[in-house]
Amino acid sequence: MLDKLNYRLFWNWDHSTNWCLNTVGRQNTGVSNLYTKRGPEFERDYKRMIEWAADHGVSSVGCVALLRDCHGGFESARRICGYAREKGVRVNLIAGLYSYGGLYYEGKSQLSLNNFLEKHPECMAKDMDGTPRFIQFRHPHGWMREPVACPSNPAVRNYVLDTLAYLFMALPELGGIQMETGDCTPVCMCEKCRERRALWKGGERRIPQLSLSDMAGIYPDAANTIWSISPDAWVVCEMYTHYTNNPVYQDAENPCVKAMCTLPDKCFLQWGDRHFPKKVWEDFQPVPEHLRRFRNIYRCHHSTQWAEGRHTLTVEKIRRQCEMAADAGIQGVSIFGECSAFHANTEFNYLAFQYFADHPHATLRAFAEEVMAPRLACTADVAERYIQLADLIYDRAKIPAASAEITKILAGITDYDAQRRWMYLGSFLNAYYWESIQKN
């Protein structure tokens, strides 16, 4: 059991990160979307987020599609990463090694996996019928049709390692990488991949869209390639699921697990949980002994397009995330950081992330008293009432009465920021009520 969680990470897509308000081209959903804001807004959004991270104990800000031609490529990334370093925060590139465009998400770059596969179609993954494999995202979850690389092709492996080495040479300000092989891309069905997976016994039948053998086969060499150029880089290996979801993770003698364990201790293993809470977490199962020497992270999808919806108040779930991580011996936590702290519910989510990472066994009452009440200019009891009122999006008939209650609370408050937070809650709830009474 841990008393504090030392690693706190934000996870973000470039196109749906909105820390600057009232900008043209904002998006609030999707993966593999076009970037629709003006190019300079990318740096403004991330610098604001970095400032918040620096002031509130967030260790690292991750970014999918950090590198795109349309918002500045290497030059804008260098400025963002350098700014973060000055503030004591890392920027981690979130990237797929065999999918999702590779290291350079969109543009005319040799680091673009899409460009590489266009020039070398023989390196593409294969479908059941032997045709090249693509992943197609559609609205509201993106638009791109992206090629997938074959993990067993030696030319692909060389390309991945060469581009990683080049990236950290060309962008020394980069804080690290969160790397994955592809969670929405069904495994390659070419003969070599099928033979390798059978030999490595990676457990793909349990989670068909994932391949532990693909991950274990590249993560160690990728990490060592990065560290040969940037020894202090954070290397976060995305595991996608929880270690109790796949019994293979419990088996220290499994070839995939043994390969993963060749990583040095400083590597991060990130365990994801999209639909929180899941039954596997109710028993507080500790990290398997053979994986405890790594820096483990527990990532959840609170208040996102995938869970609850943006700007929902999820402070209790964040409290549980931190508590369960500490009880399981996991040293770090990760949530999404795409939304501006202007939104009062989002602000309290971020503050809960900081507070419960520092105090993973504290109560929700303590958070309401120590963190929320001063910012709402009220007592702890009234701050707890804020939490209760925010949940009325699930009981919308009660929202008009809640709105009247908020109005009475506001009558006794003179502090502008406290007023703004209460008015935000009222507006947030009334938007849900309004929708509930529409005929169409």
N, C-alpha and C positions, 0 to 999 in steps of 0.2 A: 504494500500500500504506500502510495506516494503522498507527500504533503504539499507538493507544488508541481505544476506542469510547466517545464522550462521552455517548451517550443510551442509557439502559436503562429499559425499560418493562415493567410487569406488566399482563397482560390478565385480566379476571375477569368472570364473571356474579355478580350479587348472590346468587342462590339457592344456588349451589354453592361459595361462598367460606366456608371453615371454619377460621378461625384460633382460634376458641374451642372447646375440647374438651368432650365429653360434654354437648352441647346437644341439645335436642329439635328435630326437624324438619330435621336435616342431610340434604343431598342431595349426591351425588357425580357426577351426570351430567345431561345434558339442556340444551336451549335452550328459551326461552319457557315455562319452568315457573312454576307458582305459587311464591310465597315462603312457605315452610312453617314458618319459625322464628318465635319471638316477635319483635315489632317491634324492641325495644331491642338484640337480638343483632346486628342489621345494623351498628349503630354500633360495637359492641364488636369484631366481626370486622375491620372496616376500620381501626379505630384501631390494633389490634395489627399489622396488615399494614403500615400507615403507619410505625409505630415501627421495624419491621424494615427497611423501605425506607430510612428516614432513616439508619439505622446501617450500611447495607451498599450505599450508592451507587446505589440505584434512583431514577431521576429522577421517574418518574410512575407512578401507580397508576390503571389504567383500570377502569371499571365499566359493564357493561351493566345497564340498569334501575336506575340510580342514583336515579331518581325514580319512586317507587311510593307510593301512599297508605298501603299496609299497613305500611310501615316508616318512615313519617314525612314523605314528600314533600319539599318544599323545606326544611323545618326541619331534618330529620336530614341532608340533603345539605349544608346550610350549615354545620352543626357539623363534619361530616367534612372538608369542603373547607377550612374555617378551621383545623382541627387540623393538616391536612397542610401548609398554608402556614406555620404556626408552626414546623414541623419541616423546612422547606426542600424539601418534596415537593409535586408537583402531583397533583390528582385530575382525570382526564380523563373526561368522559362519553363512553361508547361508544354510538353511536346510529345507526339507519337514518334516512335522509331520506325515502325513499319506501316504507319497509316497517319491520317489527319494532317497530311501535308509535310510531315517531317519538321525540321528545325526552323525553316523559313516558310512561314505559312502560306504566303501568297505574294508572288512577284517574280521578277526575272533574276533568280539567284541559283547558283549551283548547289546551295544548301536546301533547295526545295525538292522534297521527295517526289512531288507530282511531276516536276520537270524531268527529274532523273528517270522516272518510270515511263514518261512519254518518249524519251530517247532510247530507253532499254526495255521494251515491252516483254522481253524474255525473262525479266526479273519480277514480273507481277505474280501475285498469288493466283491460285486456280480455284475455280468453283467445282462442284461435283462433276459437271460435264466437261471439265477441262478448259472452259472459257476463262478469260481474265476476270478477276474479281474486283468489283467496285463497291463502295458504300455510298448509298444515295440518301441524303438528308432532305426532308421536305418540311414545308411550313407546318406547324410553328417551330420546328426544330431544325432550322437551317435550310440551305438550298443547294449546296455543292454536291457534285458527283465526284468522289475522290477515289483514285486507284489505291490498291493495297499491295504491299510488297511481300514477296515470299521469304519467310524467315530462314529457310534452308539453303537459299541461293548464296554461294560465297561472295558473289559480286555485291549483293545487297549488304551483307555483313561488312565488307570492306568499306562500302559507301557510308554506312551508318557511323562506323568508327572514325573514318576520315573527316566526316562533316562535324562530328563532335569535337575532334581535336582542333579543327579550323575555327569553330565557333568560339571556343574559349581562348584561342590565340587572338582572334579578331575583336573580341569583346571582353577584355579582362575585367571590366567593371561588373560583369554579370555575377550575381551572387550564387547561382547554382542552377539546377535543373530538376524538375519533376518529370520523370520519363515514364512512358507507358508504351505498350505494344498495340493496344486497340481493344476497347471494350465493346464496341458496337460492330466490330468487323469479324464476322465468322471466320474460323481458322482456315488456313490454306489447306486445300485438299489434294495437293500434288503428291506424288508417290513418296518423295523424300520426306515431306512433312509428316505424312501418315506413319511412315516407318519410324521416324524419330520420336513422335509422340507415343507410339506403342512401346518403344524401348525405354523411354524416360518415365512412363506411367504418371503422367501429369495431372490426371483427374479431370480431363476435359469433358467427359461424359456427364459429370456432375454440374458443371457450369458450361454449357456448350459454346457460348460466345466468347469464352476466355480460354487461353492456353497457358498454363503455368510453365510448361516446357518452353514455350516461346519466350516467356519472361526470363526464366532462369538461364536460358541459353545465351542471352545478350546482356542482361543487367551487369554481371561482374566485369566483363570486358569493357563495356561502355563506361562504367564507373572508373575503372582503372585508367582508361584513356583520358577521361576528364581530369582526374587527379594528377596525371603526368604533366598536365599543362597548368592546372589551377589547384594546388594542393588543399586550399581552404574552401573550395566550392562545396556547397551542400548538394548531395545527390539523393534525391527522394525517389524511391522505387514504388510506383503505384501497384498495389496488390489487388485493388478493385473491390474486394469483398472482405468479410471478417474471417479470421483464421478458423473459427469453428464452423463456418459454412462449407468448408472443403476439408474432409478428413486427411487429405494428403499433407496439409500443413503440420499436422500433429506427428507425422512420421519422419523422424530425423534421418532415417536410412533411405528414404525415397530419393531417387537420383536427382529430381528437380530441386528438392529441398537441400540436398547436399551441395548442389551447384550454387544455389542462392547463398548458402552459408560460407562460401569462399569469399564473400564480400568482407571488407574490413569493418570493424565495429562502428566506425563513424558514419556508415551508411544509414539512411532512414528507410524504414518500411512503412508505407502508408496503407492503413486498413480503412476501407470505405463502408459507409452505411447510409444508403440513400433514403430509405423510408424508415425513419426513426420513430419509436424504438422497436427493435426486432426482438423476438423471443430469445435469440442466442445471447443477447446482452443481459438478460434478466438474472443470469446465474453468476455474473461477475467473473467469468473464467479468465484466469491469468494468461499472459503470453506464454506459449510453449517454451519450455526451458531452453531449447536449442536456438530460439530466436530472441531471447532476452538480452543478449549482448549488443543488439542493434538499438538504434534510436527509433522507437516505434511511435507512430502518429495515428490518431483516430479522427477520421474526417466525416462530417455529417452535412446533409443538405438542408439545413434549417432555413426557413423563410426564403425559398427560392422558387423558380419556375417548376421544379421537380417535387417540391414538398411545401405544402401550406400556401404558397404564393408570396410574392415580394411584399415586404413591409409588414408582414404579420409579426406579432410579438411572440417570441419563442424562448423567453428567458428561462422558463422551467426546463425545457428540453436541453438548452445549453448547460444548465446546471447539472442535469443528469449525464450529459455527455462527459463533462469534466470529472464528475464523481466516478463514473464507470471506468474512465480511462485510468484514473489514479488507483482505483481498486484492482485493476487488471495489470498494473505495472507499466502502463503506456505513458511515455514521457511527454507527449505533445498532442495538440488538438488542432484541427483545421475546420474552418467554415468559409462560406462565401463572403466576399467583401466588395461586391459589385455596386452596392447602393450607398448613396450619400448619407452621412450621419445627420443631415438636416431632418430626415424622416424620424420622428421621435421614437417610433417602435424600433426602427433599425438602430438608432443610437443606443437604446437600452439593450438591444441584442449584443451589440459590440461591447458595451460596458459590462454586460454579464459574462461575455467571453473573457475579458480581462480579469474580472473579479473572481470568477470560479476557477480559472486557471491558476490564480494566486492562492485561492482558498477552496480546493475541490470538495471539501466536506462541509462547507458553510451551508446555511439554510437559505431558502428563498426570502424568508422574513428578514434575515440579516442584510441581504442585497437590497431589498425594498427600503430598509431603514437607513443604510449607510450610503447607498448610491442613488436610488431613485428619489427618495423624499427630499433631499436638498435641491435636486434639479427640478422638482415639481412644486417646491415651496409649500410642502404639506407634511403631515405626520406620516409615520410608517403605516398606520392603518389605511390612510387615504391612498398612499402609494400602492399598497396591496390591492386597493380597490381599482386602481388604474389597470392592473394586470387582469382582474376579473372582467372589467368592462371591455378590454381589448379582445377577449374571447367571444364577445357577443356576435361576431361575424358568423358564428355557428348557431346563433339563436336570434335571428334578425328582428323578430317581432318585438323584442325588448329594447331595441336601439332607440326609438323615440324617447322612452323614459330615461335611458342612459344619457341621451343628449341633454335633457333637462337637468339631470344630475350634474353633468359637467358644467353647465351654465352656472349653477349655484356655487360650485367649487371655484370657478373663475371669478366670481364676485368678490371673493376675499383675497385675491392674489394681485399684487402690483408688479412683481418682477416680470420683465418682458419675456425672457427665455422660458420661464415657467409657464406663462400664459400661452406662448407659442406651442409648447409641447401639449398642453391640454387641448388647445384648439385643433392641433393636428389630429389628436385622438378622435375628437368629435367629427371632424371632416372625414377621416378614415372610416369610421363606423357608418356615417350617413351615406357614404358612397355605396356601401353594401346594402343598406336599407333601401335606397333609391332603386337600385337594380332589382331588389326583391319585389317591389310593387309595380314594376312595369308590366304591361300586358304582352309585350312582344320581346 
